[in-house]
């Protein structure tokens, strides 16, 4: 799907709603309140649907990310395509100029789309898994160690299965207990091998998460060893590199409060980079995600 395709195929509100109804209700429309199937479309207002069972009126966008938006759905569709196809992300300022909307509208629009990209049911990672940590934001200061991150920087823990999915987490620290939590919640205990660097916190983290010593391999970067056969962390580090290029080149500045949303966007897009139906998959997540109000976002 390209931008000219979106402009041509979804030029009107009616065409956009038709697609959203198919994505939200593949088996036919149902009431958003009582889940009843006995619904009809009002003749006086085609976008309104009326439930004969509970007499509730609703639209396809009710209770979703699109809820209460006055922005034309055609612009929503263009924004979704631009964000999901931008490998390093797209800033609110760029979206503002491209769509011809205010910065506040573009910023809120970006965050609602990111909220829809948050994965809920994530399978456990298996096979060969790489785990690493990095710091983003702020200025680099000399003398920063594993346990002494720069006060202006935020910690991101990355877990990536080779040939599989990527996970990013905004971590409060890199203590063994924190690392163990992420490993236990995302990596199967039957994993073939977990590869990390020589940071000493990983050894107790593996024990706490139920990973055997034979399932853990370490690559010693401080000895200038970066690859030892199949033992390396280059796969997760390439994902970190993409994230940092997005921060420096596209978003420029990310607050600690909203960093998890940007990580969700990056992982959603990365894990679906070979999906030919990425645009439709993004819309499907948007039409099935709960409401995100401006008040909640800025609280």
C-alpha positions in Angstrom: 0.0 0.0 0.0 1.4 3.4 -1.0 0.3 6.9 -0.2 -1.2 7.4 -3.7 -3.2 4.2 -3.1 -4.6 5.4 0.2 -5.5 8.8 -1.3 -7.3 7.2 -4.2 -9.0 4.3 -2.4 -10.0 6.1 0.8 -10.8 9.6 -0.4 -14.1 9.8 1.5 -15.3 9.2 5.0 -17.7 6.5 3.7 -15.0 4.5 2.1 -12.9 4.7 5.3 -15.8 3.6 7.5 -16.5 0.7 5.2 -13.0 -0.7 5.7 -13.0 -0.1 9.4 -16.3 -1.9 9.8 -14.9 -4.9 8.0 -11.8 -4.9 10.2 -13.7 -4.4 13.5 -16.6 -6.7 12.7 -15.5 -9.3 10.2 -18.6 -11.4 11.0 -21.0 -8.4 10.8 -21.6 -5.3 13.0 -22.5 -5.8 16.6 -23.6 -3.4 19.4 -20.7 -1.9 21.3 -22.8 -1.9 24.5 -24.7 -5.2 24.6 -22.8 -7.1 21.8 -26.1 -7.8 20.1 -26.2 -8.7 16.4 -29.6 -7.2 15.7 -28.5 -3.8 14.4 -29.5 -1.6 11.6 -28.0 1.5 9.9 -30.0 4.8 10.3 -31.3 6.2 7.0 -31.0 9.8 8.3 -27.3 9.4 9.2 -25.4 6.6 7.4 -22.5 6.5 9.9 -24.9 5.8 12.8 -25.8 2.2 13.7 -28.8 1.5 15.9 -29.2 -1.6 18.2 -32.7 -2.9 18.3 -32.0 -4.9 21.5 -30.8 -2.1 23.7 -31.7 0.9 21.5 -28.2 2.2 21.6 -26.7 4.3 18.8 -23.1 4.0 17.9 -20.5 4.3 15.1 -17.7 2.0 14.0 -15.2 4.4 15.7 -16.9 4.4 19.1 -14.8 3.2 21.9 -11.6 3.0 19.8 -8.5 5.1 19.2 -10.6 7.1 16.7 -13.1 8.0 19.4 -14.3 11.7 19.4 -11.9 12.7 16.7 -12.9 15.6 14.4 -10.1 14.9 12.0 -11.3 13.3 8.7 -10.7 9.6 8.5 -8.9 10.0 5.2 -6.2 12.0 7.1 -6.1 9.3 9.8 -5.5 6.7 7.1 -2.7 8.8 5.6 -1.1 9.3 9.0 -1.3 5.6 9.8 0.5 4.7 6.5 3.2 7.4 7.0 4.0 6.2 10.5 3.9 2.4 9.8 6.0 2.7 6.7 8.6 5.1 8.1 11.4 2.8 9.1 12.9 5.3 11.6 9.6 6.8 12.6 8.0 10.2 11.8 7.9 13.3 14.0 4.8 15.2 14.8 6.3 18.2 13.2 6.7 16.3 9.9 3.2 14.9 10.1 1.9 18.4 10.8 3.5 19.7 7.6 2.5 16.7 5.5 -1.2 16.6 6.5 -1.7 20.3 7.0 -2.9 20.1 10.6 -1.8 21.9 13.8 1.1 20.6 15.8 -1.2 19.7 18.8 -3.4 17.6 16.4 -0.4 15.9 14.9 1.2 15.1 18.3 -2.0 13.7 19.6 -2.6 11.7 16.4 0.9 10.2 16.6 0.5 9.1 20.2 -2.9 7.5 19.5 -1.5 5.5 16.7 1.5 4.5 18.9 -1.0 3.4 21.6 -2.6 1.1 19.1 0.8 -0.4 18.4 1.2 -1.7 21.9 1.4 -5.5 21.8 -0.7 -7.3 24.4 -0.5 -11.0 23.7 3.2 -11.6 23.0 4.6 -15.2 22.5 7.6 -16.4 24.5 10.9 -16.1 22.6 12.8 -19.3 21.8 15.8 -20.5 19.9 18.8 -18.2 20.0 17.9 -15.0 22.0 20.1 -12.0 22.5 19.8 -9.7 25.5 21.5 -6.3 25.9 21.0 -2.8 27.4 21.6 0.7 26.1 21.2 4.3 27.2 19.3 6.9 25.2 18.8 10.6 25.4 21.0 13.2 27.1 24.7 13.8 26.7 27.4 11.2 27.0 29.6 11.7 30.0 33.0 10.0 30.6 33.2 7.5 33.4 29.7 6.1 33.0 29.6 2.5 34.0 26.9 -0.2 34.0 25.6 0.7 37.4 26.1 4.4 37.0 24.1 5.6 34.0 24.0 9.3 33.2 21.2 11.1 35.1 20.1 12.6 31.8 19.8 9.2 30.1 17.2 6.5 30.1 17.8 2.8 30.1 16.4 0.6 27.3 16.6 -3.2 27.6 16.4 -5.1 24.3 15.6 -8.8 23.8 15.6 -10.2 20.3 15.2 -13.7 18.9 17.3 -14.4 15.9 14.9 -14.7 13.0 12.1 -13.8 15.3 10.6 -10.9 17.3 12.2 -7.9 19.0 11.2 -6.5 22.4 12.2 -3.1 23.9 11.6 -2.1 27.5 12.1 1.2 29.3 13.9 -0.1 32.4 14.4 1.7 35.8 17.8 0.2 36.2 20.0 -2.7 35.1 20.0 -4.7 38.3 19.9 -8.4 38.1 16.3 -8.5 39.4 15.1 -6.1 36.8 16.8 -8.0 34.0 15.5 -11.3 35.4 11.9 -9.9 35.3 12.2 -9.1 31.6 13.8 -12.4 30.7 11.3 -14.5 32.7 8.3 -12.7 31.1 9.6 -12.9 27.5 12.0 -15.8 27.1 11.0 -19.5 27.3 12.9 -21.6 29.8 13.4 -24.1 27.0 15.4 -21.5 25.0 18.4 -23.0 23.2 20.8 -20.2 24.2 20.7 -16.7 25.5 23.6 -14.5 24.4 24.7 -11.4 26.4 27.8 -9.3 26.9 30.0 -9.6 30.0 28.0 -7.4 32.3 28.1 -9.3 35.6 24.4 -8.7 36.3 23.3 -11.2 33.7 24.6 -14.3 35.6 22.3 -13.9 38.6 19.5 -12.7 36.3 19.7 -16.0 34.4 19.5 -17.9 37.7 16.5 -15.9 38.9 14.7 -16.4 35.6 15.2 -20.2 35.6 17.8 -20.3 32.8 20.5 -22.9 33.1 24.2 -22.1 32.9 24.5 -24.2 29.8 21.9 -22.0 28.1 23.8 -18.8 28.6 26.7 -17.6 26.4 28.8 -14.5 27.0 30.7 -12.4 24.5 33.4 -10.2 26.1 33.4 -6.8 24.4 35.9 -5.3 26.8 38.5 -7.8 25.3 37.5 -6.5 21.8 35.8 -9.8 21.0 32.6 -9.2 19.2 31.9 -12.5 17.4 32.8 -16.0 18.5 31.2 -18.4 16.1 27.4 -18.0 16.6 28.0 -16.1 19.9 27.4 -12.4 19.4 25.0 -9.6 20.3 25.1 -7.9 16.9 21.4 -8.7 16.2 20.1 -6.8 19.1 22.7 -4.0 18.7 21.5 -3.5 15.1 18.0 -2.9 16.5 19.4 -0.5 19.1 21.1 1.4 16.2 17.8 1.7 14.4 16.2 3.1 17.5 18.9 5.7 18.1 18.8 6.8 14.4 15.0 7.3 14.9 15.6 9.4 18.0 18.4 11.5 16.5 17.1 11.7 12.9 13.3 11.7 13.2 12.0 12.4 16.7 15.1 14.4 17.9 13.9 14.5 21.5 11.9 12.0 23.5 10.6 12.5 27.1 11.1 9.8 29.6 7.4 9.7 30.2 6.5 8.9 26.6 9.6 6.7 25.8 7.7 3.4 26.2 5.2 4.6 23.5 8.1 5.2 21.0 9.6 1.8 21.9 6.2 0.1 21.2 6.0 1.9 17.8 9.6 0.8 16.9 9.0 -2.9 17.9 5.6 -3.0 16.2 7.0 -1.8 12.9 10.2 -3.8 13.2 8.5 -7.1 13.8 6.2 -6.5 10.8 8.8 -5.2 8.4 8.2 -8.1 6.0 4.4 -8.0 6.3 2.9 -7.0 3.0 -0.4 -6.0 4.8 1.3 -3.8 7.4 -1.1 -0.9 6.7 -4.2 -3.0 7.2 -2.7 -4.7 10.3 -2.0 -1.2 11.7 -5.6 -0.1 11.1 -6.9 -3.4 12.6 -5.0 -2.6 15.8 -6.3 1.0 15.8 -10.0 0.0 15.4 -9.7 -2.6 18.2 -7.7 -0.5 20.7 -9.4 1.3 23.6 -9.8 5.1 23.8 -6.8 7.3 24.7 -8.0 10.7 25.8 -5.8 13.8 25.6 -6.3 14.3 29.4 -4.9 10.8 30.1 -2.0 11.3 27.7 -0.9 14.6 29.2 -1.6 13.7 32.8 
